[in-house]
């Protein structure tokens, strides 16, 4: 049996902080439903006001762009139905930025990525001042993945394969 682990991050359109006040909880529940339906496992998840972090464990038959499309599309449709007020904060009716980041996760780095994701709400960094130590470690890990060619960025970002 095969298992591939990915750290996936995507943002709301215009980085609007719309995933809060109950939409974050609904978003988590919808992601869990999609994981059950499509048979992948969410090992760690955090929904921030303007982005989502996932650590998923999936079989090799899943194509990452297809998984992202399923998750982003399914969540957006359902969240707009549950929270129609979100559309007022977003232009053009799109919830997600078209870009995303996917990094393969090794057994060696899995625990560090899990801890990083799970600590997101506690350690929300405003981008000002010095970043937290775990962010620096994760950025170093991600840079290793980019250098090794394990990262795929979609949308307007550059792509490495």
C-alpha positions as CSV (number, residue, x, y, z in Angstrom):
1,X,0.0,0.0,0.0
2,X,1.2,3.5,-0.9
3,X,0.8,6.7,1.0
4,X,1.8,10.2,-0.1
5,X,1.7,13.1,2.3
6,X,1.3,16.7,1.2
7,X,1.3,20.1,3.0
8,X,-1.3,22.2,1.0
9,X,-1.9,25.9,1.5
10,X,-4.3,28.1,-0.4
11,X,-5.7,31.6,0.3
12,X,-9.0,33.4,-0.1
13,X,-9.4,35.8,-3.0
14,X,-7.7,39.2,-2.2
15,X,-6.7,37.6,1.1
16,X,-10.1,38.7,2.5
17,X,-10.5,37.5,6.1
18,X,-13.8,35.8,5.6
19,X,-13.1,32.4,7.2
20,X,-14.0,33.3,10.7
21,X,-17.1,33.7,13.0
22,X,-18.3,30.2,12.2
23,X,-17.3,29.9,8.6
24,X,-14.0,28.4,9.7
25,X,-15.8,25.7,11.6
26,X,-18.0,25.0,8.6
27,X,-15.0,24.9,6.4
28,X,-13.3,22.3,8.5
29,X,-16.4,20.1,8.6
30,X,-16.8,20.4,4.8
31,X,-13.1,19.4,4.3
32,X,-13.6,16.4,6.5
33,X,-16.7,15.4,4.5
34,X,-14.7,15.7,1.2
35,X,-11.9,13.6,2.7
36,X,-14.3,10.8,3.6
37,X,-16.0,11.0,0.2
38,X,-12.8,10.9,-1.8
39,X,-10.9,8.6,0.6
40,X,-7.9,10.7,1.7
41,X,-7.0,11.4,5.3
42,X,-6.5,14.9,6.8
43,X,-3.7,14.5,9.3
44,X,-3.6,18.2,10.3
45,X,-5.8,21.1,9.4
46,X,-6.2,24.8,10.3
47,X,-8.5,27.3,8.8
48,X,-7.2,30.9,9.3
49,X,-9.3,33.9,8.4
50,X,-7.6,34.3,5.0
51,X,-6.0,30.9,4.2
52,X,-6.1,27.1,4.8
53,X,-3.3,24.7,5.8
54,X,-3.8,21.0,5.3
55,X,-1.6,18.0,5.8
56,X,-3.1,15.2,3.9
57,X,-2.3,11.6,3.3
58,X,-3.5,10.3,0.0
59,X,-2.9,7.3,-2.3
60,X,-0.8,7.9,-5.5
61,X,-3.9,7.7,-7.8
62,X,-4.9,11.2,-6.7
63,X,-3.7,14.0,-9.0
64,X,-3.0,17.0,-6.8
65,X,-4.5,19.6,-9.2
66,X,-7.8,17.5,-9.2
67,X,-7.8,17.2,-5.5
68,X,-7.3,21.0,-5.0
69,X,-10.1,21.7,-7.6
70,X,-12.5,19.3,-5.8
71,X,-11.7,20.8,-2.3
72,X,-11.8,24.5,-3.4
73,X,-14.8,24.1,-5.6
74,X,-16.8,22.0,-3.1
75,X,-16.1,24.2,-0.2
76,X,-16.8,27.4,-2.0
77,X,-20.2,26.3,-3.3
78,X,-21.3,25.0,0.1
79,X,-19.9,28.0,2.1
80,X,-21.7,30.5,-0.1
81,X,-24.9,28.6,0.5
82,X,-24.4,28.5,4.3
83,X,-23.0,32.0,4.5
84,X,-24.3,34.2,1.6
85,X,-23.0,37.3,3.4
86,X,-19.5,36.2,2.4
87,X,-20.2,37.2,-1.2
88,X,-20.4,40.9,-0.2
89,X,-16.8,40.8,0.9
90,X,-15.5,39.2,-2.3
91,X,-15.6,40.7,-5.8
92,X,-16.7,38.5,-8.7
93,X,-18.2,35.8,-6.5
94,X,-14.9,33.9,-6.1
95,X,-13.9,32.6,-2.7
96,X,-10.4,31.4,-3.5
97,X,-7.3,32.8,-5.1
98,X,-6.4,30.5,-8.0
99,X,-2.9,29.8,-6.7
100,X,-2.0,27.2,-4.1
101,X,1.2,25.6,-2.7
102,X,1.8,21.9,-2.4
103,X,4.9,20.4,-0.7
104,X,5.5,16.7,-0.3
105,X,6.2,15.8,3.3
106,X,8.6,13.1,4.3
107,X,8.4,11.0,7.4
108,X,11.3,13.0,8.7
109,X,9.4,16.3,8.5
110,X,5.9,15.2,9.1
111,X,5.8,15.9,12.8
112,X,7.2,19.4,12.3
113,X,4.6,20.2,9.6
114,X,1.8,18.9,11.8
115,X,3.0,21.0,14.7
116,X,3.3,24.1,12.5
117,X,-0.3,23.6,11.1
118,X,-1.8,22.9,14.5
119,X,-0.2,26.0,16.1
120,X,-1.3,28.5,13.4
121,X,-4.1,30.1,15.4
122,X,-2.0,30.4,18.5
123,X,1.0,31.9,16.7
124,X,-0.7,34.0,14.0
125,X,2.1,36.1,12.6
126,X,1.2,39.5,11.2
127,X,4.2,39.6,8.9
128,X,5.8,42.3,11.0
129,X,8.8,41.9,13.1
130,X,10.7,38.6,13.4
131,X,8.8,35.5,12.3
132,X,8.4,32.7,14.9
133,X,11.2,30.1,15.0
134,X,8.9,27.3,13.8
135,X,8.0,29.4,10.7
136,X,11.7,29.8,9.9
137,X,12.2,26.0,10.3
138,X,9.2,25.3,8.0
139,X,10.4,27.9,5.5
140,X,13.8,26.2,5.4
141,X,12.1,22.8,4.9
142,X,10.0,24.2,2.1
143,X,13.1,25.7,0.4
144,X,14.7,22.3,0.5
145,X,11.6,20.9,-1.2
146,X,11.7,23.7,-3.8
147,X,15.4,23.0,-4.5
148,X,14.7,19.3,-4.8
149,X,11.9,19.9,-7.2
150,X,9.1,18.6,-4.9
151,X,6.9,21.7,-5.0
152,X,4.1,22.5,-7.4
153,X,2.7,26.0,-7.4
154,X,-0.4,26.6,-9.5
155,X,-2.0,29.7,-10.9
156,X,0.1,32.8,-11.3
157,X,3.0,31.4,-9.4
158,X,6.1,29.8,-10.9
159,X,6.0,26.0,-11.2
160,X,8.6,23.4,-10.3
161,X,8.1,19.7,-10.9
